[in-house]
Amino acid sequence: MYGLFIILLFYFLGNLISELIGGFIPGSVIGMVFLFFSLLLKLVNPEKVKPVANFITGHMALYFIPVGVGMMVSFHYLSHIWPVIVLASIVSMVLVMVSTGWAFQIIKKWIN
Protein backbone atom coordinates (compact mmCIF):
# COMPACT_ATOMS: atom_id res chain seq x y z
CA MET A 1 0.00 0.00 0.00
CA TYR A 2 2.90 2.36 0.67
CA GLY A 3 4.09 2.12 -2.95
CA LEU A 4 0.63 2.86 -4.31
CA PHE A 5 0.33 5.82 -1.94
CA ILE A 6 3.68 7.24 -3.09
CA ILE A 7 2.87 6.86 -6.78
CA LEU A 8 -0.57 8.45 -6.37
CA LEU A 9 0.88 11.20 -4.16
CA PHE A 10 3.33 12.24 -6.86
CA TYR A 11 0.64 11.93 -9.51
CA PHE A 12 -1.71 14.26 -7.62
CA LEU A 13 1.15 16.62 -6.73
CA GLY A 14 2.04 16.83 -10.43
CA ASN A 15 -1.59 17.53 -11.36
CA LEU A 16 -1.79 20.26 -8.72
CA ILE A 17 1.34 21.95 -10.03
CA SER A 18 0.10 21.57 -13.59
CA GLU A 19 -3.12 23.37 -12.67
CA LEU A 20 -1.14 26.13 -10.94
CA ILE A 21 0.96 26.76 -14.06
CA GLY A 22 -2.03 26.68 -16.37
CA GLY A 23 -1.75 23.12 -17.64
CA PHE A 24 1.24 23.88 -19.85
CA ILE A 25 2.88 20.59 -18.86
CA PRO A 26 0.73 17.53 -18.08
CA GLY A 27 0.47 16.74 -14.39
CA SER A 28 1.43 13.12 -14.88
CA VAL A 29 4.72 14.17 -16.46
CA ILE A 30 5.49 16.60 -13.64
CA GLY A 31 4.66 13.93 -11.06
CA MET A 32 6.87 11.40 -12.85
CA VAL A 33 9.79 13.84 -12.86
CA PHE A 34 9.32 14.53 -9.14
CA LEU A 35 9.14 10.80 -8.40
CA PHE A 36 12.30 10.24 -10.47
CA PHE A 37 14.23 12.87 -8.54
CA SER A 38 12.87 11.60 -5.23
CA LEU A 39 14.13 8.13 -6.10
CA LEU A 40 17.43 9.55 -7.32
CA LEU A 41 17.94 11.54 -4.11
CA LYS A 42 16.88 8.50 -2.04
CA LEU A 43 13.92 10.34 -0.51
CA VAL A 44 11.73 7.39 -1.55
CA ASN A 45 12.74 3.76 -1.07
CA PRO A 46 12.66 2.10 -4.53
CA GLU A 47 11.98 -1.33 -3.04
CA LYS A 48 8.69 -0.06 -1.60
CA VAL A 49 7.54 1.34 -4.96
CA LYS A 50 8.84 -1.49 -7.17
CA PRO A 51 5.95 -4.00 -6.74
CA VAL A 52 3.31 -1.41 -7.64
CA ALA A 53 5.39 -0.08 -10.55
CA ASN A 54 5.88 -3.62 -11.89
CA PHE A 55 2.15 -4.29 -11.62
CA ILE A 56 1.23 -1.06 -13.41
CA THR A 57 3.72 -1.55 -16.24
CA GLY A 58 2.85 -5.25 -16.51
CA HIS A 59 -0.78 -4.40 -17.22
CA MET A 60 -0.12 -1.36 -19.40
CA ALA A 61 -1.88 -2.86 -22.41
CA LEU A 62 -5.17 -2.60 -20.53
CA TYR A 63 -4.81 1.19 -20.37
CA PHE A 64 -5.05 1.43 -24.16
CA ILE A 65 -8.43 -0.31 -24.39
CA PRO A 66 -10.49 2.84 -23.58
CA VAL A 67 -8.56 4.79 -26.22
CA GLY A 68 -9.18 2.10 -28.83
CA VAL A 69 -12.88 1.93 -27.98
CA GLY A 70 -13.11 5.72 -28.14
CA MET A 71 -11.54 5.71 -31.58
CA MET A 72 -13.96 3.06 -32.80
CA VAL A 73 -16.93 5.01 -31.45
CA SER A 74 -15.61 8.18 -33.10
CA PHE A 75 -14.65 6.46 -36.36
CA HIS A 76 -17.17 8.44 -38.39
CA TYR A 77 -15.42 11.66 -37.30
CA LEU A 78 -11.97 10.29 -38.06
CA SER A 79 -12.74 8.44 -41.29
CA HIS A 80 -12.25 11.43 -43.59
CA ILE A 81 -8.93 12.50 -42.01
CA TRP A 82 -7.28 9.09 -41.60
CA PRO A 83 -4.54 9.80 -44.20
CA VAL A 84 -3.42 12.81 -42.16
CA ILE A 85 -3.40 10.74 -38.97
CA VAL A 86 -1.38 7.96 -40.61
CA LEU A 87 1.10 10.45 -42.10
CA ALA A 88 1.51 12.25 -38.77
CA SER A 89 2.06 8.91 -37.03
CA ILE A 90 4.72 7.86 -39.52
CA VAL A 91 6.54 11.20 -39.45
CA SER A 92 6.52 11.33 -35.64
CA MET A 93 7.72 7.71 -35.43
CA VAL A 94 10.65 8.45 -37.75
CA LEU A 95 11.53 11.61 -35.82
CA VAL A 96 11.49 9.74 -32.52
CA MET A 97 13.65 6.94 -33.94
CA VAL A 98 16.17 9.36 -35.44
CA SER A 99 16.38 11.56 -32.34
CA THR A 100 16.70 8.53 -30.05
CA GLY A 101 19.50 7.07 -32.17
CA TRP A 102 21.23 10.44 -32.31
CA ALA A 103 20.95 10.89 -28.53
CA PHE A 104 22.21 7.35 -27.94
CA GLN A 105 25.29 7.96 -30.11
CA ILE A 106 26.07 11.20 -28.28
CA ILE A 107 25.66 9.61 -24.87
CA LYS A 108 27.73 6.59 -25.92
CA LYS A 109 30.60 8.86 -27.01
CA TRP A 110 30.21 10.90 -23.83
CA ILE A 111 30.45 7.84 -21.59
CA ASN A 112 33.43 6.33 -23.42
N, C-alpha and C positions, 0 to 999 in steps of 0.2 A: 504493500500500500504506500510505503514511503516513496518509492520510485514513481508511481503514478501521480502522487501529490506533487513531487518536484517537477515532473514534466508539465502537468497542468498549471502549476504556479508560474512557470516561465512562459507558457503559452498565454495565460491571461495577462501577465505583466507586459508581454510584447504587444498584445492587443490594446491594452491601456495606453501604452506609449504611442502606438500607432494612431489612436484616436486623438491624443494630445498634439501630435504633429500634423494632423489633418489627413491621415491615411496615405501619406506619400509612400511609405514602405509598409508592406503587409505585416500585421502583428505577428504572424507565425514565424516570419523570417527574423524579426527582431528578437522574439523569444528564443529562437534556435541559436542566434548569435550569443545572447546572454548565457544560455545553457552551456554553449561551447566554452566560453571564457570562464564560467564557473567551474567547469570540469578541468580546464587547463590550469587554473589557479588553485585547484584542489579545495574549492569551497564546497563542492558536492562530491560525495563518494561515488565513483563510477560503478562500483559493484552493486550499489543499492538501486541504480537506475537501469543497469544492464538487462535484467529479466523483462522489464516492461518495454524497453526499447527493442529487444529481440522479438517480443510478441507483436508489437506494432509493425515493425518492418517485415516480419514473417507473414502477416496478413494484409500486406499493402494492396494486393490485387483487389481485395474487397472494397477498398475505398474508391476504386474507379467505376464500380457498378452504377452508382447514382449518376455519374457523368454520362456514361454510355446510354442509360435509360433516358436521361434528359435530351441527349442528342437524337435518339430515336423518336421521342415525342415531338421534338421540334424539327423533324426532318423536312417538313414542308416549307419551313422558313429557310433552311440551309440548302435545299436542293438546287436552287438557282445560282448559288455562289460557291458550290463545292470545288470548282477548279481553282478559285482564289485560295481557298483553305488548303487544298493539296499543295499548291505552289508555295504558299507561306510555310507550310510544314516542312517541305523539302529544303527550302532555302535556310530556314532556321536550323534544321538538322545539320546541314553542311557547315554552316557558320559555327555551330557548337563543336562539331568534330574538328574543324580546322583550328579553332581557338584553343581547344583542349590539347591537341597535339602540339601546337606552338608553345603553350604554357608548360607542357611536360618537358619539351626539349630545353627550354630555358631553365627550368628548375633542375633538370638532370645535369646541365652544364654547371649550374651554380653549386650543386652539392659536390660534384667531382672536382 
